[in-house]
Structures are given as C-alpha cells and as structure tokens.
Amino acid sequence: MGWRPISNFSLTGMLVKYWRRDFRRRETDAETEFPLHPL
C-alpha cells in the first residue's frame, strides 16, 4: 500500500475497480473460485 507514487495510485484505482466488480460478480456467480483478472 503506497500512496506516494502517482503510478501506484492509478494502478490501485484500476485494481480496486476490477476487484469491486469481481466481488459483486462473485456474489452472483459463486462458481468462479478466484475471479481476479486485472486486464
């Protein structure tokens, strides 16, 4: 967790966005074990 470099911030934001989407999808589709696809 580093909020110093802007690069990390962008990456974290993207990851969080995808993670949140995956998390919501996990509730609906519990078939996937670990739906973690950054891109």
mmJSON file of the N, C-alpha and C atoms, coordinates in Angstrom:
{"data_MODEL":{"atom_site":{
"group_PDB":["ATOM","ATOM","ATOM","ATOM","ATOM","ATOM","ATOM","ATOM","ATOM","ATOM","ATOM","ATOM","ATOM","ATOM","ATOM","ATOM","ATOM","ATOM","ATOM","ATOM","ATOM","ATOM","ATOM","ATOM","ATOM","ATOM","ATOM","ATOM","ATOM","ATOM","ATOM","ATOM","ATOM","ATOM","ATOM","ATOM","ATOM","ATOM","ATOM","ATOM","ATOM","ATOM","ATOM","ATOM","ATOM","ATOM","ATOM","ATOM","ATOM","ATOM","ATOM","ATOM","ATOM","ATOM","ATOM","ATOM","ATOM","ATOM","ATOM","ATOM","ATOM","ATOM","ATOM","ATOM","ATOM","ATOM","ATOM","ATOM","ATOM","ATOM","ATOM","ATOM","ATOM","ATOM","ATOM","ATOM","ATOM","ATOM","ATOM","ATOM","ATOM","ATOM","ATOM","ATOM","ATOM","ATOM","ATOM","ATOM","ATOM","ATOM","ATOM","ATOM","ATOM","ATOM","ATOM","ATOM","ATOM","ATOM","ATOM","ATOM","ATOM","ATOM","ATOM","ATOM","ATOM","ATOM","ATOM","ATOM","ATOM","ATOM","ATOM","ATOM","ATOM","ATOM","ATOM","ATOM","ATOM"],
"id":[1,2,3,4,5,6,7,8,9,10,11,12,13,14,15,16,17,18,19,20,21,22,23,24,25,26,27,28,29,30,31,32,33,34,35,36,37,38,39,40,41,42,43,44,45,46,47,48,49,50,51,52,53,54,55,56,57,58,59,60,61,62,63,64,65,66,67,68,69,70,71,72,73,74,75,76,77,78,79,80,81,82,83,84,85,86,87,88,89,90,91,92,93,94,95,96,97,98,99,100,101,102,103,104,105,106,107,108,109,110,111,112,113,114,115,116,117],
"type_symbol":["N","C","C","N","C","C","N","C","C","N","C","C","N","C","C","N","C","C","N","C","C","N","C","C","N","C","C","N","C","C","N","C","C","N","C","C","N","C","C","N","C","C","N","C","C","N","C","C","N","C","C","N","C","C","N","C","C","N","C","C","N","C","C","N","C","C","N","C","C","N","C","C","N","C","C","N","C","C","N","C","C","N","C","C","N","C","C","N","C","C","N","C","C","N","C","C","N","C","C","N","C","C","N","C","C","N","C","C","N","C","C","N","C","C","N","C","C"],
"label_atom_id":["N","CA","C","N","CA","C","N","CA","C","N","CA","C","N","CA","C","N","CA","C","N","CA","C","N","CA","C","N","CA","C","N","CA","C","N","CA","C","N","CA","C","N","CA","C","N","CA","C","N","CA","C","N","CA","C","N","CA","C","N","CA","C","N","CA","C","N","CA","C","N","CA","C","N","CA","C","N","CA","C","N","CA","C","N","CA","C","N","CA","C","N","CA","C","N","CA","C","N","CA","C","N","CA","C","N","CA","C","N","CA","C","N","CA","C","N","CA","C","N","CA","C","N","CA","C","N","CA","C","N","CA","C","N","CA","C"],
"label_alt_id":[null,null,null,null,null,null,null,null,null,null,null,null,null,null,null,null,null,null,null,null,null,null,null,null,null,null,null,null,null,null,null,null,null,null,null,null,null,null,null,null,null,null,null,null,null,null,null,null,null,null,null,null,null,null,null,null,null,null,null,null,null,null,null,null,null,null,null,null,null,null,null,null,null,null,null,null,null,null,null,null,null,null,null,null,null,null,null,null,null,null,null,null,null,null,null,null,null,null,null,null,null,null,null,null,null,null,null,null,null,null,null,null,null,null,null,null,null],
"label_comp_id":["MET","MET","MET","GLY","GLY","GLY","TRP","TRP","TRP","ARG","ARG","ARG","PRO","PRO","PRO","ILE","ILE","ILE","SER","SER","SER","ASN","ASN","ASN","PHE","PHE","PHE","SER","SER","SER","LEU","LEU","LEU","THR","THR","THR","GLY","GLY","GLY","MET","MET","MET","LEU","LEU","LEU","VAL","VAL","VAL","LYS","LYS","LYS","TYR","TYR","TYR","TRP","TRP","TRP","ARG","ARG","ARG","ARG","ARG","ARG","ASP","ASP","ASP","PHE","PHE","PHE","ARG","ARG","ARG","ARG","ARG","ARG","ARG","ARG","ARG","GLU","GLU","GLU","THR","THR","THR","ASP","ASP","ASP","ALA","ALA","ALA","GLU","GLU","GLU","THR","THR","THR","GLU","GLU","GLU","PHE","PHE","PHE","PRO","PRO","PRO","LEU","LEU","LEU","HIS","HIS","HIS","PRO","PRO","PRO","LEU","LEU","LEU"],
"label_asym_id":["A","A","A","A","A","A","A","A","A","A","A","A","A","A","A","A","A","A","A","A","A","A","A","A","A","A","A","A","A","A","A","A","A","A","A","A","A","A","A","A","A","A","A","A","A","A","A","A","A","A","A","A","A","A","A","A","A","A","A","A","A","A","A","A","A","A","A","A","A","A","A","A","A","A","A","A","A","A","A","A","A","A","A","A","A","A","A","A","A","A","A","A","A","A","A","A","A","A","A","A","A","A","A","A","A","A","A","A","A","A","A","A","A","A","A","A","A"],
"label_entity_id":["1","1","1","1","1","1","1","1","1","1","1","1","1","1","1","1","1","1","1","1","1","1","1","1","1","1","1","1","1","1","1","1","1","1","1","1","1","1","1","1","1","1","1","1","1","1","1","1","1","1","1","1","1","1","1","1","1","1","1","1","1","1","1","1","1","1","1","1","1","1","1","1","1","1","1","1","1","1","1","1","1","1","1","1","1","1","1","1","1","1","1","1","1","1","1","1","1","1","1","1","1","1","1","1","1","1","1","1","1","1","1","1","1","1","1","1","1"],
"label_seq_id":[1,1,1,2,2,2,3,3,3,4,4,4,5,5,5,6,6,6,7,7,7,8,8,8,9,9,9,10,10,10,11,11,11,12,12,12,13,13,13,14,14,14,15,15,15,16,16,16,17,17,17,18,18,18,19,19,19,20,20,20,21,21,21,22,22,22,23,23,23,24,24,24,25,25,25,26,26,26,27,27,27,28,28,28,29,29,29,30,30,30,31,31,31,32,32,32,33,33,33,34,34,34,35,35,35,36,36,36,37,37,37,38,38,38,39,39,39],
"pdbx_PDB_ins_code":[null,null,null,null,null,null,null,null,null,null,null,null,null,null,null,null,null,null,null,null,null,null,null,null,null,null,null,null,null,null,null,null,null,null,null,null,null,null,null,null,null,null,null,null,null,null,null,null,null,null,null,null,null,null,null,null,null,null,null,null,null,null,null,null,null,null,null,null,null,null,null,null,null,null,null,null,null,null,null,null,null,null,null,null,null,null,null,null,null,null,null,null,null,null,null,null,null,null,null,null,null,null,null,null,null,null,null,null,null,null,null,null,null,null,null,null,null],
"Cartn_x":[0.834,0.0,0.875,1.001,1.823,1.083,0.811,0.095,1.058,2.334,3.319,3.392,3.698,3.804,2.429,2.285,1.005,0.738,1.808,1.666,0.911,1.343,0.697,-0.763,-1.016,-2.395,-3.279,-2.816,-3.6,-3.817,-2.744,-2.837,-3.793,-3.682,-4.551,-6.001,-6.259,-7.628,-8.195,-7.415,-7.88,-8.148,-7.196,-7.331,-8.571,-8.764,-9.927,-11.211,-11.222,-12.423,-12.721,-11.699,-11.908,-12.25,-11.568,-11.804,-13.242,-13.72,-15.098,-16.067,-15.798,-16.675,-16.639,-15.429,-15.297,-16.022,-15.891,-16.526,-18.043,-18.593,-20.039,-20.434,-19.612,-19.908,-19.784,-18.871,-18.662,-19.974,-20.664,-21.931,-22.924,-22.967,-23.907,-23.386,-22.156,-21.56,-20.534,-20.994,-20.082,-19.348,-19.511,-18.838,-17.339,-16.991,-15.561,-14.903,-13.76,-13.065,-12.404,-11.614,-10.907,-10.927,-12.014,-12.131,-11.306,-9.992,-9.122,-8.368,-8.971,-8.321,-8.083,-6.848,-6.535,-6.858,-6.572,-6.854,-7.372],
"Cartn_y":[-1.198,0.0,1.257,1.875,3.099,4.202,5.275,6.407,7.514,7.19,8.224,8.414,7.352,7.476,7.522,8.395,8.502,7.204,6.567,5.324,4.298,4.15,3.191,3.555,4.843,5.295,4.842,5.08,4.698,3.185,2.468,1.004,0.538,1.135,0.745,1.02,2.197,2.552,1.527,1.187,0.21,-1.136,-1.547,-2.836,-2.84,-1.739,-1.647,-1.728,-1.007,-1.023,-2.458,-3.131,-4.504,-5.424,-5.195,-6.056,-5.908,-4.669,-4.426,-5.115,-4.981,-5.614,-7.131,-7.654,-9.104,-9.531,-8.721,-9.069,-9.147,-8.156,-8.149,-9.359,-9.66,-10.8,-12.102,-12.107,-13.314,-13.698,-12.701,-12.984,-13.644,-13.107,-13.674,-15.006,-14.968,-16.203,-16.754,-17.598,-18.174,-19.381,-19.581,-20.727,-20.496,-19.245,-18.926,-18.93,-19.568,-19.635,-18.302,-17.799,-16.538,-15.671,-14.969,-14.117,-12.848,-12.984,-11.805,-11.589,-10.836,-10.569,-9.07,-8.624,-7.19,-6.625,-7.418,-6.916,-8.08],
"Cartn_z":[0.0,0.0,0.0,-1.151,-1.217,-1.943,-1.252,-1.861,-2.229,-2.411,-2.759,-4.273,-4.992,-6.457,-7.12,-8.106,-8.811,-9.586,-10.048,-10.801,-9.959,-8.728,-7.831,-7.635,-7.492,-7.269,-8.426,-9.643,-10.827,-10.83,-10.593,-10.596,-9.509,-8.34,-7.221,-7.577,-8.156,-8.537,-9.506,-10.516,-11.51,-10.837,-10.01,-9.338,-8.449,-7.723,-6.824,-7.636,-8.767,-9.61,-10.062,-10.586,-11.046,-9.882,-8.748,-7.584,-7.116,-7.07,-6.637,-7.599,-8.881,-9.882,-9.699,-9.515,-9.32,-8.053,-7.013,-5.741,-5.92,-6.61,-6.839,-7.687,-8.667,-9.548,-8.762,-7.794,-7.002,-6.292,-5.8,-5.105,-6.067,-7.294,-8.275,-8.815,-9.311,-9.857,-8.868,-7.991,-6.993,-7.576,-8.867,-9.496,-9.59,-9.909,-10.046,-8.674,-8.582,-7.294,-6.963,-7.901,-7.653,-8.903,-9.138,-10.33,-10.196,-10.371,-10.235,-11.537,-12.451,-13.724,-13.89,-13.669,-13.765,-15.134,-16.207,-17.552,-18.399],
"occupancy":[1.0,1.0,1.0,1.0,1.0,1.0,1.0,1.0,1.0,1.0,1.0,1.0,1.0,1.0,1.0,1.0,1.0,1.0,1.0,1.0,1.0,1.0,1.0,1.0,1.0,1.0,1.0,1.0,1.0,1.0,1.0,1.0,1.0,1.0,1.0,1.0,1.0,1.0,1.0,1.0,1.0,1.0,1.0,1.0,1.0,1.0,1.0,1.0,1.0,1.0,1.0,1.0,1.0,1.0,1.0,1.0,1.0,1.0,1.0,1.0,1.0,1.0,1.0,1.0,1.0,1.0,1.0,1.0,1.0,1.0,1.0,1.0,1.0,1.0,1.0,1.0,1.0,1.0,1.0,1.0,1.0,1.0,1.0,1.0,1.0,1.0,1.0,1.0,1.0,1.0,1.0,1.0,1.0,1.0,1.0,1.0,1.0,1.0,1.0,1.0,1.0,1.0,1.0,1.0,1.0,1.0,1.0,1.0,1.0,1.0,1.0,1.0,1.0,1.0,1.0,1.0,1.0],
"B_iso_or_equiv":[0.0,0.0,0.0,0.0,0.0,0.0,0.0,0.0,0.0,0.0,0.0,0.0,0.0,0.0,0.0,0.0,0.0,0.0,0.0,0.0,0.0,0.0,0.0,0.0,0.0,0.0,0.0,0.0,0.0,0.0,0.0,0.0,0.0,0.0,0.0,0.0,0.0,0.0,0.0,0.0,0.0,0.0,0.0,0.0,0.0,0.0,0.0,0.0,0.0,0.0,0.0,0.0,0.0,0.0,0.0,0.0,0.0,0.0,0.0,0.0,0.0,0.0,0.0,0.0,0.0,0.0,0.0,0.0,0.0,0.0,0.0,0.0,0.0,0.0,0.0,0.0,0.0,0.0,0.0,0.0,0.0,0.0,0.0,0.0,0.0,0.0,0.0,0.0,0.0,0.0,0.0,0.0,0.0,0.0,0.0,0.0,0.0,0.0,0.0,0.0,0.0,0.0,0.0,0.0,0.0,0.0,0.0,0.0,0.0,0.0,0.0,0.0,0.0,0.0,0.0,0.0,0.0],
"pdbx_formal_charge":[null,null,null,null,null,null,null,null,null,null,null,null,null,null,null,null,null,null,null,null,null,null,null,null,null,null,null,null,null,null,null,null,null,null,null,null,null,null,null,null,null,null,null,null,null,null,null,null,null,null,null,null,null,null,null,null,null,null,null,null,null,null,null,null,null,null,null,null,null,null,null,null,null,null,null,null,null,null,null,null,null,null,null,null,null,null,null,null,null,null,null,null,null,null,null,null,null,null,null,null,null,null,null,null,null,null,null,null,null,null,null,null,null,null,null,null,null],
"auth_seq_id":[1,1,1,2,2,2,3,3,3,4,4,4,5,5,5,6,6,6,7,7,7,8,8,8,9,9,9,10,10,10,11,11,11,12,12,12,13,13,13,14,14,14,15,15,15,16,16,16,17,17,17,18,18,18,19,19,19,20,20,20,21,21,21,22,22,22,23,23,23,24,24,24,25,25,25,26,26,26,27,27,27,28,28,28,29,29,29,30,30,30,31,31,31,32,32,32,33,33,33,34,34,34,35,35,35,36,36,36,37,37,37,38,38,38,39,39,39],
"auth_comp_id":["MET","MET","MET","GLY","GLY","GLY","TRP","TRP","TRP","ARG","ARG","ARG","PRO","PRO","PRO","ILE","ILE","ILE","SER","SER","SER","ASN","ASN","ASN","PHE","PHE","PHE","SER","SER","SER","LEU","LEU","LEU","THR","THR","THR","GLY","GLY","GLY","MET","MET","MET","LEU","LEU","LEU","VAL","VAL","VAL","LYS","LYS","LYS","TYR","TYR","TYR","TRP","TRP","TRP","ARG","ARG","ARG","ARG","ARG","ARG","ASP","ASP","ASP","PHE","PHE","PHE","ARG","ARG","ARG","ARG","ARG","ARG","ARG","ARG","ARG","GLU","GLU","GLU","THR","THR","THR","ASP","ASP","ASP","ALA","ALA","ALA","GLU","GLU","GLU","THR","THR","THR","GLU","GLU","GLU","PHE","PHE","PHE","PRO","PRO","PRO","LEU","LEU","LEU","HIS","HIS","HIS","PRO","PRO","PRO","LEU","LEU","LEU"],
"auth_asym_id":["A","A","A","A","A","A","A","A","A","A","A","A","A","A","A","A","A","A","A","A","A","A","A","A","A","A","A","A","A","A","A","A","A","A","A","A","A","A","A","A","A","A","A","A","A","A","A","A","A","A","A","A","A","A","A","A","A","A","A","A","A","A","A","A","A","A","A","A","A","A","A","A","A","A","A","A","A","A","A","A","A","A","A","A","A","A","A","A","A","A","A","A","A","A","A","A","A","A","A","A","A","A","A","A","A","A","A","A","A","A","A","A","A","A","A","A","A"],
"auth_atom_id":["N","CA","C","N","CA","C","N","CA","C","N","CA","C","N","CA","C","N","CA","C","N","CA","C","N","CA","C","N","CA","C","N","CA","C","N","CA","C","N","CA","C","N","CA","C","N","CA","C","N","CA","C","N","CA","C","N","CA","C","N","CA","C","N","CA","C","N","CA","C","N","CA","C","N","CA","C","N","CA","C","N","CA","C","N","CA","C","N","CA","C","N","CA","C","N","CA","C","N","CA","C","N","CA","C","N","CA","C","N","CA","C","N","CA","C","N","CA","C","N","CA","C","N","CA","C","N","CA","C","N","CA","C","N","CA","C"],
"pdbx_PDB_model_num":[1,1,1,1,1,1,1,1,1,1,1,1,1,1,1,1,1,1,1,1,1,1,1,1,1,1,1,1,1,1,1,1,1,1,1,1,1,1,1,1,1,1,1,1,1,1,1,1,1,1,1,1,1,1,1,1,1,1,1,1,1,1,1,1,1,1,1,1,1,1,1,1,1,1,1,1,1,1,1,1,1,1,1,1,1,1,1,1,1,1,1,1,1,1,1,1,1,1,1,1,1,1,1,1,1,1,1,1,1,1,1,1,1,1,1,1,1]
}}}
